[in-house]
């Protein structure tokens, strides 16, 4: 990496000028010019001292780069802090640079954050930048670049610290209109072997058990039996929703804006389903930045939503495998799954619809665009196929 020299430029740091000063000293010694000898020795002494000063400038220099948040949403604020300590008697001049290209917007709107300062002996300095996340993705802050030298800035010495941070920016959460999920059971599927009980499905009554809520008392049955009776509910398991994304059509049509909007809807839907108590998972055939699996198994735990959001943040608009193969491989490992499939347009969903129908897997589909023939108006919703404009954004309608 080429490093731009900072500080005050001086003719005396140019090798040719130093060579001329040395030649001038030789001539002064040869002809006994005492004033010229003193001047040239003074210049060479200053340059030599400045060079030795610079050579020791980076020794016992401690730097610590920290960031207060590593996972944010777009337009959220984060703070980058740099602490520098000069643990020696020699004061130094210091220039610092922290690359933050692509993702972050600073008050200066530059791709790198820079500071220039002087540190006295045993002095500690703190520097701070306020940054704003601009868009979804995974970006790197750092590593830290340092240039130090004498207080005159005649010479400088370069060092690169390997400390850096990966900042993960989740997709933006957008308000969604309610859509009809594949199953309408409030708590899940009835007649399942599960400790979870659904108050909608009542099997019968039994004698009231101490400690049960009073709202479960069946007052008519209690009057008929002349003793307290409570309702017995059907056991259920919670709804399991798998969010599925086909990346290949977006890449083929180079529809980056539609791809980003689709990821925002998926992220918002995952958060909403988790808040409603559903088990949520996500699978895609897209390429994941930094490697790793493109599948988050359907589950219900505190780490589930952050795992889906991080996968969406790392997702690139590049297909990594065949969509139908990914879908069949992941659904084969799951039972009782309902699917919400996302793609660019409805033609891309035919193979997925056939496969899900063959597996008797309930599903709904969301697309960015409907295929429109010349002179025709695009349909708003057809046969459980929703358009993104119908489920998100102000004034959207859902029919």
N, C-alpha and C positions, 0 to 999 in steps of 0.2 A: 504494500500500500504506500503510495506516495504521500508524504507528509508535507504540508505547506509550512514554510518557516514563518514563525510568528515573532513579534517583538519589533524593536527598532533596528532598521537596516543600517549597516555601517560598512564603509569602504575597507576598514581594517580587518574584516573577516575574510576578505577575498584573498585567496592564496597569492595571486600575482602582486597585489599591493604589499602583502607581507614580504614577498621576495624583494620588492623594490626597497622596502624599509631596511631589510638586511643588507642589501647592496649599498644603500646610503650610509649605513653604519660602517661598512668596510671602508668606504671612501673617506668618511670622517676620521676614522682611526688612521688611515694612511696619510692624511694631510694634517692631522692634529687639530681638527676643528672641535674644540671642547664643547661649545654650546650645541652643536649638531649631534655630538656623541651623546650628550645628556638627553636630548629630545628623542633620538631614536631608541635609546635604551629604555626611556620612560614608556614609549609606545609599545615596544616589545614586551616590557614587564607587565603593562596593563593587559595586553592580549594574552600573555601566558597565564597570568593570574585569573583572568576571566575564563580561560579554557579549563584550568584546574578546578575552578569554582563550579563550572558546568558539569565536569566529570563526576563531582561528588553530589550534584544537586538531587538526583533521584534516590540516593541512599537514605535509608531510614525515613522514607516518605510513605505513609500509610493512607490508603484510600478505601472508603466503604460506600458502595452504591446500593441503595435500597429503593423499593417502590411499595407504596401502601396497599395496592390492590393488583392482583394479577388476572382477575376475571371480572369483566365489566360488560355492560350493554352499550350500544352506540349512544353517543352524546353524554355519557357519564364521565365524571371528572376523576382523575387520579393524580397523585403527587409523587414526583421523583426527587429523591434526596441524595446528595453527595457530601460526604464528610472527608476532609483532607487534613492530615496532621503532619507537620514537619518536626520530627523528633531529633533534631540536631541543632548545633549552635550556628550553622550556616544559613542565613536567610536566602530565599530563592524567589525567582519569578516563575509562575506556573500558568500554563494554558491547558484547558480540559475540553474534551469533545465527547459527547455521548450520541451515537447514531440512533435515530428513532424514525426511520424512513417508512413511508407507506401508510401506517395506521394512525399516527398520533398528530394532533394539531396543537402546536404551542403558540403562545402569543406572538412569536416572530414568524410563524408559519414556515419554518425551515425544516429540511430533512434531518438536521442534526442540532443538538443542543450544545452550546459553547459557553465557556466562562474563562475569563482571564483575571489573574490576581497575583499578589505578592504575599509571601508568607515569611514572617520573622522567625527567629529561633524559638523552638518549642511552641509554636502557635498552631491552633486548630481552627479551621474555617468550615462553615456549613453553607451549602448552596442548595437551592430548591427551584424546581420547575413545576408549573401547573400544566397538565396535559389533558386533552380531551379525545376520547375514542371516536373515530370517524365512521368506521364501517366494520361489518362482520369479518372475522378472520383470525389468524394466529400470526403475531408479529413479534419481532425481537427488539428489545431495548439494550443497547450495548454492542460490543464490549467498550470499556472506557479507554480513551486515548489520552495520553499525557505527554506534554512537552514541558521540560523544566530547564532553567538556566540561571545565569548570573542576573543580578538586579538591573544591569545595563542592557540585557537581552542581546548581547553580542553573539553568544553561542547558545545552542539549545540541544537537549538530549531527549530522545523519544522513547516512550515505553507504552506497551499495550497491556492492560489488565484484562484477564480472561473472564471476568464476571459479567454476566448478562442475564436478562430476564425474558421469558416468553409471556407475552400478554395475550390472553384469549378474550376475544370480543364475541359475545353471543349474538345470535340474530335478534333483531328488534322485535319486541312483543307488541302485537297490534290487537285492537278490539275485534272480536269475532261475533257474528250472528250465530244463533243456535242452529245446528244441523241435526238431522235425524240420524242417530247412531245405529249401527247394524242390529243391536238388540235393544228392546224396550224394557227389560227387567230392571227394576230400580236397584236391587242389590246384586243381581247376577242371575245365574241359571238355577231354577228350582230343582229339588230332588238331588242335590249334590251332597256328597259326604264332606261337610264343613261345619265348624262350630259357629259360623256366622248365620244369624237368623234374620229373615226378612219379614217385617210386620205386615206386608201385603198378603203373603201366603199363610193362611191359618189352617192348621191340621185339625184342631179340636180343642178340648179343654181338659184340665186336670185340677186336682186340689192345689190350692194356692201354697207356694213354697215361700217360707220366710226369707226376706231379703230381696225378693223380686220387686221391680217398680210397680207402683199402684196403677199406672196406666195400662198394665197388662191384665188387670182383673176383668173378668167377663161378668158383668153385673146381672144380666138376664139369666145366665146359667147358675150363678150363685143363688139367685132367688128361687130358681126351680129346684136346686138340690139342697137348699137351706144351709149352705155352707159356702165359703169363699172358693171360687173357681178362677183359674187363670188361663189365658190363651196359650196354646202350644203352636209355635210357628214352624214353617218349613225351613230346613237348612238350605243355604245357598253358598255358592262361591262368588267372589267379586268378579265383575266384568273385566276381561282381559282384552286390551286393544293394542294391536300392532300397527304402527304407522309405517307405511311403505313408500319409498320414493324411487322412481325410475329417472336416473340422471341422463341417460343416453340421448333422449329426444331434445333436451335442452342444449346439449353439446352440439348435436347435429344442426340445430337451427340457430346456434350462437345467441341464444336468448338469455343473456346474463341478467338482465333486469327482471324477467319473469322468474328466473331461477332464484334470485334473492328474495323476491316476494313470496315464492313458494316456501322457502326455508323459514321466513318470518311466520307464515301461517302454521307450519308444522311445529315450530317452537311454541307459539301461543296456544295451539291445541294441546300439546303435551302438558303444558303448565295447567291448563284448565281441567283436563282429564285427571291429572294427579290431585288437584284440589278437590275434585268431586269424589275421590276415593277409589278411582279405577286403577288397575294395574296397566302400565303403559310400557311399550317397547318400541324400538325403531330399527329398521333395516333399509339398506340402500345398496345399489350396485355402483356407487360413486367411489372415486379415489379419495383416500383420507390423507391429508397433509401430515407428514411426519410418520406415516405408517400406522399400523394398528388395525383393529377390526372395525368393519363398517356395520356392526350389529350390536345393539343393546338389548339383551333378552327381556322379555316382558316380566315385570316384577313390581312390587310395591314396597319401597323403602326410601329413606331420606336421600340416598345418593342417586336415585333413579333419574330424576329430572335434571340435575347437574350433568350427569353422564350423557344424556341425550343432547342437552344444549352444547356441551363441549364437542360432541361428534358433529353436530351441525356447524359449529364454528370452524372445525378443521376440514369440512367437506369441500372438495373442489368440483368444478363443473367438467369432470372427465369421467367417463365410464371405465370401470375397472374389471367388470365381468358381465355376463349375460343376465338380464333382469329376471327372466323366468327361472333360470337355474338357481339364482340367489333366493328367490321366493320359495321355490319347492324345497330347497335344502333347509331353510330356516323354519318353514311351517311344519316340516316333517318332525322337528324336535319339540313341537308345542302341541298342546291340546286345548280345545275350548277357546280358540283365538278368534276374534273379529278383526277385520282389516279396514283401514282407511288408506286408500292408495292415491298417490299424487303423481301426475305426469304433465307433459307439456300440452297435449291435445288428446281428444278422445280416441283417435285412431291408434294411439300407442298403448291402449289399455285392453285391446281385444284378447291377446294371449293371456293376460293376467285374469281377465273376467272368466275366460273359459276354464282356466286352471282352478280358480277359486270356486266356481260352480261345480266342478268335478269333485272337489273336496268337501262340498257343502259348507263352505266357510262364508258366513255373512260378510258383506263388504259394501262400502260406499266409495265413490271415486270423486276426486277433485282435480280439475285441469285448469291450466292458465288460459288456454284459448280453445274455442270450438272451431272446427273446420267450417268455413262459410263459403258456399258457392256464390257465384256472381248473381247479384240481384236478390239475395236472400238475407233475412235478418237472423242473427245467431240466436238459438234457443237459450233460454235462461237456465233451465234445469230439465234434464231428461233421464228418466229411469235410473234414479239414484246417482246421476253424474252431476256434480256441482261445479260451477265456475268460481274461481277465486273471488271475482268481483261480487258474487252473490253472498259470500260468507264473511267478507272483511271489508273494511272501509266505511266511511260515513255515508249513510243513505242507502247502503246495500239492502237488497231485498232477497228473501229466501222463499221460493215457491215450491 
